[in-house]
Amino acid sequence: MNLLLYMSPMAVVVLVPAVLIMEPNVIDVTTTLGREKKSMWILLLLNSVTAYVANLSNFLVTKHTSALTLQVLGNAKGAVAVVISILIFRNPVTVVGMAGYTITVLGGGSIRRNKEKV
């Protein structure tokens, strides 16, 4: 959590000027949306809390398992996202893509089994 404490202000210092340069009307749009729809502020707060919880869960997974487990979970998350996008949005997938995600999922399982043997 100390890393998050030190990195967050630095991220703000770097990203806020970049946003203001690339999207000069972002403050006007945000305040206008906030006046028109009060739920926007709740959604913005919910988004911030969700990002914090995602970072916290990453740190806790790394603390209680290992960085390798976190990487395997990230790869599995990508595979699950692809399957959901195929089922819900009917996104096309190539044979190479299916083979890649199959190897990813099988590789994650074999890493887990090998780690348990050690």
Stockholm file with secondary structure:
# STOCKHOLM 1.0

chainA/1-118         MNLLLYMSPMAVVVLVPAVLIMEPNVIDVTTTLGREKKSMWILLLLNSVTAYVANLSNFLVTKHTSALTLQVLGNAKGAVAVVISILIFRNPVTVVGMAGYTITVLGGGSIRRNKEKV
#=GR chainA/1-118 SS CHHHHHHHHHHHHHHHHHHHHHCTTHHHHHHHHHHHCTHHHHHHHHHHHHHHHHHHHHHHHHHHSCHHHHHHHHHHHHHHHHHHHHHHHCCCCCHHHHHHHHHHHHHHHHHHHHHHHC
#=GC SS_cons         CHHHHHHHHHHHHHHHHHHHHHCTTHHHHHHHHHHHCTHHHHHHHHHHHHHHHHHHHHHHHHHHSCHHHHHHHHHHHHHHHHHHHHHHHCCCCCHHHHHHHHHHHHHHHHHHHHHHHC
//
